[in-house]
Amino acid sequence: MAWRTSHESRGATTPVGRIVTPEDIWQGVKFCLECDYFNSRTIDVDGGVGF
C-alpha cells in the first residue's frame, strides 16, 4: 500500500513522530470551548510542523 507507506513516513518527519489524529483535533476544540479567556486565536494542530 503506497498510500499507507507515504502517510506513515510523513508522520515520522513531524516533531511528535506521528500525524494528527481525530482525538488531537478534539483536544484543540475542547480547549477552545472550555477556556473562559480564550478568543480570536488560531490553534495549529499539526504535530509541531509549523513551530
QUIPE-V175124 format. One record per residue. RES is the residue in one small letter. PHI is phi as a letter, one per 40 degrees, with the letter a starting at -180 (NA if undefined). PSI is psi in whole degrees, 0 to 359 (none if undefined). OMEGA is omega in whole degrees, 0 to 359 (NA if undefined). Layout:
RES,PHI,PSI,OMEGA / RES,PHI,PSI,OMEGA
This chain:
m,NA,101,182 / a,c,321,181 / w,c,315,181 / r,c,317,179 / t,c,315,179 / s,c,316,180 / h,c,314,180 / e,c,320,181 / s,c,327,176 / r,c,319,178 / g,c,327,180 / a,c,340,181 / t,c,355,178 / t,c,155,179 / p,d,328,179 / v,c,352,174 / g,g,15,179 / r,a,169,177 / i,c,167,181 / v,c,146,178 / t,b,164,176 / p,d,327,179 / e,c,324,177 / d,c,316,178 / i,c,316,180 / w,c,321,179 / q,c,321,177 / g,c,317,178 / v,c,315,181 / k,c,319,178 / f,c,314,180 / c,c,320,183 / l,c,328,185 / e,c,341,185 / c,c,121,181 / d,c,333,185 / y,b,15,184 / f,b,122,176 / n,a,153,174 / s,f,44,178 / r,b,163,175 / t,b,132,176 / i,b,120,176 / d,c,120,176 / v,b,83,187 / d,b,16,178 / g,g,15,179 / g,g,5,181 / v,c,322,182 / g,c,4,184 / f,c,none,NA
